[in-house]
Amino acid sequence: MRIIATIPHPKITISIFSMNNKYIVKFEAGLMEQVFKLAHEEVNGVEGIRKLVDEEFLKKVMECFNDMYLSFKDAKQRTLA
């Protein structure tokens, strides 16, 4: 798997990889990550992925990161306290 591009963002790291005829778009925030896989035929290369990762999509990604954080925090409080 090799990184082929990044998408700048002030709060998270967004990396685009290519492997086995798939693009892998990885979003990282601290210790959490979200990964989406797309067949090469689904999008028009990196530019197609940049269009896909629009403001509305990023809003949902950030909401998911928040939910992930809260779920993990709650689990730690229940089990490590």
Summary of the structure (lengths in Angstrom):
residues: 81
radius of gyration: 14.7
end to end distance: 39.5
largest distance: 49.0
contacts: 187
relative contact order: 0.15
helix: 46%
strand: 36%
